[in-house]
C-alpha cells in the first residue's frame, strides 16, 4: 500500500510539473516580432525599393511567354493593376482566362477594348468574366461551386486581388473578419481549397498567390487574427503585413498537405514595389512621393512578371517538388526578379504555420480534413455558400 501511495504521489508531482512548464511556455509565447527581426525586415524593404529595378534588369518587359493554348486560368482582381496585366498577357499567349472580379461591367469593357486592340494579330482572345467578391465568403463558395460544376480542368489559379487601405480605420467584412485578413488571406485560402477538384483535373496545375515583401514586417497572432484584443494596436500596416504573412504560412502547409502524385504546385510571388491602385488609398502626400520616384517603383506590367513566370515556366513544378522532397519548411517563394528567394524568418515558424492553417480552416468553415477528402473526390460541407 505504501508503495502505491508513493507511486501515486510521484504521478501527481509529474502532472504538477507539466502544468508549471505549460504555464511557463504560455507566458513565453511570442507576441510580436523581435526588434532585430523587425529592423531586418524594414532594411530589406528599403533595399528592395532602392535596388529592385537593378536586380530585375535582366528581365524583358513585357515578359515573353510560352504558348499557353491549353491553359485555363482564373485571375482574381483582374480589372486593374497587376491583375489586369496578368489576364491580358495570358490571354494573348493563348490561354483561356477567367476574370474573377467584383465589377463585372468594368471587366466586360476591358475585354471589348483588348479584343479591338488584338484584332488582326491572331485568334480572338479567349476571356470570360465571373463575379467574385472576396469580402463575402458566400460569394467565394458560390464562385467555386459554379466553376467546379463545369467538370473541366483548371490549370492555373492566380490569387491576385488584395487591399492595403493605408491610413483607413479598421474595417470588417460582412462575415465579421478584419478586411485585410479576409481579402488577402481567408478568401484566397477558401477559393484555393474549394477549387482543388478542378485543379486536380488540370494537373500538373498551379496555385499562385500574389504576396508582398511587406510580410517581412508582419506577425500573426493566431488568437487575435482580427486584431481586436488590444494586445497590438491596429494600423493598416499591421492588418496588411499580418495578412500577407498568414498567406505565406497557410500556403506552406497546403504545399505540404498536397501529395506529390496530385502534381498541384503552390507558390507565393512578390511583384516588388509597384505603382497600382493600392496607391489610391494612400495619403495625398505619399501619392505625390510615388509620382516623384518612378525610377524606383515598378509599373503594373513590370510587377506582373513574377506571377506570369510562376504561371508559365516549365521548371516551376519541378522546383516545388524538390522543396517538398527536401521537406523544406516553406513553400516556393519567387522574388520580383523571378528567382527563388526565402520568405521572412517568421514565415519559417512551422508551429505557428500549422496553427494558422487550423485557425484559417475554422474561420472559413471547412473541416480539418477538407484537402484530403476533396482530392479523394468526396463532397465537403462548407459553412459558406449553398
C-alpha positions as CSV (number, residue, x, y, z in Angstrom):
1,X,0.0,0.0,0.0
2,X,2.8,2.4,0.9
3,X,4.5,1.8,-2.5
4,X,1.2,2.5,-4.3
5,X,0.8,5.8,-2.4
6,X,4.4,6.7,-3.2
7,X,3.8,5.9,-6.9
8,X,0.6,7.9,-6.9
9,X,2.4,10.9,-5.3
10,X,5.1,10.8,-8.0
11,X,2.5,10.8,-10.8
12,X,0.7,13.8,-9.2
13,X,4.1,15.5,-8.8
14,X,4.9,14.9,-12.5
15,X,1.5,16.3,-13.5
16,X,2.0,19.4,-11.4
17,X,5.4,19.9,-13.0
18,X,4.0,19.5,-16.5
19,X,1.3,22.2,-15.7
20,X,4.0,24.5,-14.5
21,X,6.0,24.0,-17.6
22,X,2.9,24.6,-19.8
23,X,2.2,27.8,-18.0
24,X,5.8,29.0,-18.4
25,X,5.6,28.1,-22.1
26,X,2.4,30.1,-22.5
27,X,4.0,33.1,-20.7
28,X,6.9,32.9,-23.1
29,X,4.5,32.9,-26.1
30,X,5.8,35.2,-28.8
31,X,3.5,38.3,-29.0
32,X,5.4,40.3,-31.7
33,X,8.4,40.3,-33.9
34,X,11.7,40.8,-32.0
35,X,13.3,44.2,-32.7
36,X,16.1,42.6,-34.6
37,X,13.6,40.8,-36.9
38,X,11.6,44.0,-37.3
39,X,14.7,46.0,-38.1
40,X,15.9,43.4,-40.6
41,X,12.5,43.4,-42.3
42,X,12.5,47.2,-42.8
43,X,16.1,47.2,-44.0
44,X,15.1,44.5,-46.6
45,X,12.1,46.6,-47.7
46,X,14.3,49.7,-48.2
47,X,16.9,47.7,-50.1
48,X,14.2,46.3,-52.3
49,X,12.7,49.7,-53.1
50,X,16.1,51.2,-54.0
51,X,17.5,48.4,-56.0
52,X,14.6,46.3,-57.4
53,X,14.9,47.8,-60.8
54,X,18.7,47.0,-61.0
55,X,18.1,43.5,-59.6
56,X,15.5,42.7,-62.2
57,X,17.3,44.4,-65.1
58,X,17.9,41.0,-66.7
59,X,14.1,40.6,-67.3
60,X,12.4,41.8,-70.5
61,X,9.3,43.9,-70.3
62,X,6.8,42.6,-71.1
63,X,8.0,39.2,-70.2
64,X,8.0,36.8,-73.2
65,X,5.6,33.9,-72.5
66,X,5.5,30.4,-74.0
67,X,2.3,29.4,-75.9
68,X,-0.5,28.8,-73.3
69,X,-3.2,27.5,-75.7
70,X,-4.1,24.5,-73.4
71,X,-4.3,26.5,-70.2
72,X,-7.4,27.5,-68.2
73,X,-6.5,30.3,-65.8
74,X,-8.5,32.1,-63.2
75,X,-7.2,35.6,-62.2
76,X,-8.8,37.4,-59.3
77,X,-8.9,41.2,-59.2
78,X,-8.1,41.5,-62.9
79,X,-9.8,44.8,-63.8
80,X,-6.8,46.9,-62.7
81,X,-3.1,47.0,-61.9
82,X,-1.1,43.8,-61.9
83,X,-4.1,41.5,-62.3
84,X,-5.2,43.3,-65.5
85,X,-1.7,42.8,-67.0
86,X,-1.7,39.2,-66.0
87,X,-5.1,38.5,-67.5
88,X,-4.3,40.3,-70.8
89,X,-0.9,38.8,-71.3
90,X,-2.1,35.2,-70.6
91,X,-5.0,35.7,-73.0
92,X,-2.6,37.0,-75.7
93,X,-0.4,33.9,-75.1
94,X,-3.5,31.8,-76.0
95,X,-4.8,30.8,-72.5
96,X,-8.5,30.6,-71.6
97,X,-8.7,33.4,-69.0
98,X,-11.4,33.9,-66.4
99,X,-11.5,37.3,-64.9
100,X,-12.9,36.7,-61.4
101,X,-13.9,40.2,-60.3
102,X,-16.4,42.2,-58.3
103,X,-17.0,44.8,-61.0
104,X,-18.2,42.7,-64.0
105,X,-19.2,45.7,-66.1
106,X,-15.6,47.1,-66.0
107,X,-14.3,43.6,-66.9
108,X,-16.5,43.3,-70.0
109,X,-15.5,46.8,-71.1
110,X,-11.8,45.8,-70.8
111,X,-12.4,42.7,-72.8
112,X,-14.0,44.7,-75.6
113,X,-11.0,47.1,-75.6
114,X,-8.5,44.2,-75.7
115,X,-10.3,42.4,-78.5
116,X,-10.2,45.6,-80.6
117,X,-6.5,46.1,-80.0
118,X,-5.8,42.4,-80.7
119,X,-7.8,42.3,-83.9
120,X,-5.8,41.0,-86.8
121,X,-3.0,39.7,-84.6
122,X,-4.4,36.2,-84.1
123,X,-7.5,34.4,-83.0
124,X,-9.9,36.3,-80.8
125,X,-8.8,36.4,-77.1
126,X,-10.5,33.6,-75.1
127,X,-11.6,35.6,-72.0
128,X,-14.7,35.5,-69.9
129,X,-15.9,37.1,-66.7
130,X,-17.3,35.6,-63.5
131,X,-18.4,37.6,-60.5
132,X,-16.4,37.2,-57.3
133,X,-16.4,39.4,-54.1
134,X,-13.6,38.5,-51.7
135,X,-15.3,40.5,-48.9
136,X,-18.0,37.8,-49.0
137,X,-17.1,34.2,-48.3
138,X,-20.5,33.2,-49.6
139,X,-19.5,34.7,-52.9
140,X,-16.2,32.8,-52.9
141,X,-18.0,29.5,-52.2
142,X,-20.6,30.2,-54.9
143,X,-17.9,31.0,-57.4
144,X,-16.0,27.8,-56.7
145,X,-19.2,25.8,-57.0
146,X,-20.1,27.3,-60.3
147,X,-16.6,26.6,-61.7
148,X,-16.4,23.0,-60.4
149,X,-19.9,22.4,-61.9
150,X,-18.4,22.7,-65.4
151,X,-16.4,19.5,-64.7
152,X,-13.5,20.9,-66.6
153,X,-9.8,21.3,-65.7
154,X,-8.2,24.3,-64.1
155,X,-4.5,24.7,-64.8
156,X,-3.6,28.0,-63.0
157,X,-5.3,29.8,-60.1
158,X,-3.8,33.3,-59.6
159,X,-4.9,34.8,-56.3
160,X,-4.0,38.4,-57.3
161,X,-6.7,40.5,-55.7
162,X,-5.7,42.3,-52.5
163,X,-6.2,45.5,-50.5
164,X,-4.0,47.8,-48.5
165,X,-6.1,50.6,-47.0
166,X,-3.3,52.8,-45.7
167,X,-4.4,55.3,-43.0
168,X,-8.0,54.0,-43.0
169,X,-9.8,53.0,-39.8
170,X,-10.2,49.3,-39.1
171,X,-13.0,47.7,-41.2
172,X,-14.7,44.3,-41.1
173,X,-16.3,42.2,-43.8
174,X,-19.9,41.0,-43.6
175,X,-18.5,37.7,-42.3
176,X,-17.1,39.5,-39.3
177,X,-13.4,39.4,-40.2
178,X,-10.8,42.2,-40.5
179,X,-10.9,43.3,-44.1
180,X,-7.2,42.9,-44.9
181,X,-7.2,39.4,-43.4
182,X,-10.3,38.3,-45.3
183,X,-9.4,39.7,-48.8
184,X,-5.7,39.0,-48.7
185,X,-5.7,35.6,-46.9
186,X,-9.0,34.0,-45.9
187,X,-10.9,34.4,-49.2
188,X,-8.0,33.2,-51.4
189,X,-7.5,30.2,-49.0
190,X,-11.1,29.2,-49.3
191,X,-11.0,29.6,-53.1
192,X,-7.9,27.6,-53.4
193,X,-9.2,24.6,-51.4
194,X,-12.7,24.6,-52.9
195,X,-11.1,24.6,-56.4
196,X,-8.9,21.6,-55.7
197,X,-11.2,19.2,-57.6
198,X,-10.8,21.3,-60.8
199,X,-7.1,21.8,-60.2
200,X,-6.7,18.0,-59.9
201,X,-8.4,17.6,-63.2
202,X,-5.9,20.1,-64.7
203,X,-2.8,18.7,-63.1
204,X,0.0,19.5,-63.4
205,X,-1.6,22.7,-62.1
206,X,-0.5,25.7,-60.0
207,X,-1.9,27.9,-57.2
208,X,-0.1,31.2,-57.3
209,X,-0.5,33.8,-54.5
210,X,0.5,37.4,-55.1
211,X,2.2,38.2,-51.9
212,X,4.3,41.2,-50.8
213,X,7.7,41.9,-49.3
214,X,5.6,43.7,-46.6
215,X,5.2,40.2,-45.0
216,X,8.8,40.6,-43.7
217,X,7.5,43.0,-41.1
218,X,4.3,41.0,-40.4
219,X,3.4,39.0,-37.4
220,X,0.4,36.7,-36.9
221,X,-1.3,36.2,-33.5
222,X,-3.5,33.1,-34.1
223,X,-5.6,34.0,-31.1
224,X,-6.2,37.5,-32.4
225,X,-6.5,37.3,-36.2
226,X,-8.9,40.3,-36.3
227,X,-6.5,42.4,-34.2
228,X,-9.2,43.4,-31.7
229,X,-7.8,42.1,-28.4
230,X,-5.8,45.3,-27.7
231,X,-2.6,43.3,-27.4
232,X,-1.5,45.1,-30.6
233,X,-2.6,48.5,-31.7
234,X,-4.4,48.2,-35.1
235,X,-2.9,50.1,-38.1
236,X,-3.5,49.4,-41.7
237,X,0.2,48.3,-41.9
238,X,-0.4,45.8,-39.1
239,X,-3.5,44.5,-40.9
240,X,-1.8,44.2,-44.3
241,X,1.5,42.7,-43.2
242,X,-0.2,40.2,-40.9
243,X,-2.5,39.0,-43.7
244,X,0.4,38.6,-46.2
245,X,2.4,36.6,-43.6
246,X,-0.6,34.4,-42.9
247,X,-0.9,33.7,-46.6
248,X,2.7,32.5,-46.8
249,X,2.3,30.3,-43.7
250,X,-1.0,28.8,-45.0
251,X,0.5,28.2,-48.5
252,X,3.4,26.4,-46.9
253,X,1.2,24.0,-45.1
254,X,-1.0,23.5,-48.1
255,X,2.1,22.8,-50.1
256,X,3.0,20.0,-47.6
257,X,-0.6,18.6,-47.4
258,X,-0.9,18.1,-51.2
259,X,0.6,14.7,-52.1
260,X,3.3,14.6,-54.8
261,X,1.0,12.5,-57.1
262,X,-1.6,15.3,-57.1
263,X,1.0,17.4,-59.0
264,X,-0.5,20.7,-57.8
265,X,2.2,23.3,-57.1
266,X,1.7,26.0,-54.5
267,X,3.8,29.1,-54.5
268,X,3.9,32.7,-53.4
269,X,5.4,35.5,-55.5
270,X,6.4,39.1,-54.8
271,X,5.7,41.6,-57.6
272,X,8.1,44.1,-56.0
273,X,7.1,47.6,-55.0
274,X,4.5,48.6,-57.7
275,X,2.5,51.7,-58.6
276,X,-1.0,50.2,-58.6
277,X,-4.5,51.1,-57.4
278,X,-3.3,50.4,-53.9
279,X,-1.9,54.0,-54.1
280,X,-5.4,55.4,-54.2
281,X,-5.7,54.5,-50.5
282,X,-2.5,56.4,-49.7
283,X,-2.4,59.9,-48.1
284,X,-2.1,62.6,-50.8
285,X,1.5,63.5,-49.8
286,X,2.5,59.8,-50.1
287,X,0.8,59.6,-53.5
288,X,2.8,62.6,-54.6
289,X,6.0,60.9,-53.4
290,X,5.0,57.9,-55.5
291,X,4.9,60.0,-58.6
292,X,8.2,61.7,-57.8
293,X,10.2,58.5,-57.7
294,X,9.0,56.5,-60.7
295,X,12.5,55.1,-61.3
296,X,12.4,53.0,-58.1
297,X,8.8,51.8,-58.4
298,X,7.6,49.2,-61.0
299,X,4.6,49.8,-63.2
300,X,1.9,47.2,-63.3
301,X,3.4,45.5,-66.4
302,X,6.8,45.1,-64.6
303,X,5.0,44.0,-61.4
304,X,3.2,41.2,-63.3
305,X,6.4,39.4,-64.4
306,X,6.9,37.2,-61.4
307,X,3.3,35.9,-61.4
308,X,3.4,35.3,-65.2
309,X,6.7,33.5,-64.8
310,X,5.3,31.3,-62.0
311,X,2.2,30.5,-64.1
312,X,4.0,29.5,-67.3
313,X,7.7,28.5,-66.7
314,X,8.0,24.7,-67.2
315,X,10.6,24.3,-64.4
316,X,8.4,25.7,-61.6
317,X,6.6,22.4,-60.7
318,X,9.9,20.6,-60.6
319,X,11.3,23.2,-58.2
320,X,8.2,22.9,-56.0
321,X,8.5,19.2,-55.9
322,X,12.2,19.5,-55.0
323,X,11.3,21.6,-51.9
324,X,8.6,19.0,-50.9
325,X,11.1,16.1,-51.2
326,X,13.6,18.0,-49.1
327,X,10.9,18.8,-46.5
328,X,11.7,22.5,-46.8
329,X,9.7,24.4,-44.1
330,X,8.1,26.9,-46.5
331,X,6.6,26.8,-50.0
332,X,8.3,28.2,-53.1
333,X,8.6,31.9,-53.0
334,X,9.7,33.9,-56.1
335,X,11.0,37.4,-55.9
336,X,10.2,40.2,-58.3
337,X,13.2,39.2,-60.4
338,X,11.6,35.7,-61.0
339,X,14.3,34.0,-58.9
340,X,13.6,31.8,-55.8
341,X,14.1,33.6,-52.5
342,X,13.4,32.9,-48.9
343,X,10.4,34.4,-47.2
344,X,10.8,36.0,-43.8
345,X,12.3,34.3,-40.7
346,X,8.9,34.3,-39.1
347,X,7.4,32.5,-42.1
348,X,9.7,29.6,-41.2
349,X,8.0,29.2,-37.8
350,X,6.5,25.8,-38.5
351,X,4.5,25.6,-35.3
352,X,2.8,28.9,-35.9
353,X,2.2,28.0,-39.6
354,X,0.2,24.9,-38.6
355,X,-1.7,27.0,-36.1
356,X,-2.5,29.5,-38.8
357,X,-3.7,26.5,-41.0
358,X,-6.0,25.2,-38.4
359,X,-7.4,28.6,-37.4
360,X,-7.9,29.5,-41.1
361,X,-9.9,26.3,-41.8
362,X,-12.1,27.1,-38.8
363,X,-12.7,30.7,-39.9
364,X,-13.6,29.7,-43.5
365,X,-15.9,27.0,-42.3
366,X,-14.1,23.9,-43.6
367,X,-13.3,20.6,-41.8
368,X,-9.6,19.9,-40.9
369,X,-9.5,17.0,-43.5
370,X,-11.0,19.0,-46.3
371,X,-8.0,18.8,-48.6
372,X,-7.7,15.0,-48.3
373,X,-11.4,14.5,-48.9
374,X,-11.6,16.8,-51.9
375,X,-8.7,15.1,-53.5
376,X,-10.4,11.7,-53.0
377,X,-13.5,13.0,-54.8
378,X,-15.6,13.4,-51.7
379,X,-18.0,16.2,-51.1
380,X,-17.1,18.6,-48.3
381,X,-19.5,20.8,-46.4
382,X,-18.6,24.4,-46.2
383,X,-20.2,26.8,-43.8
384,X,-20.5,29.3,-46.6
385,X,-22.3,29.2,-50.0
386,X,-25.1,26.8,-50.9
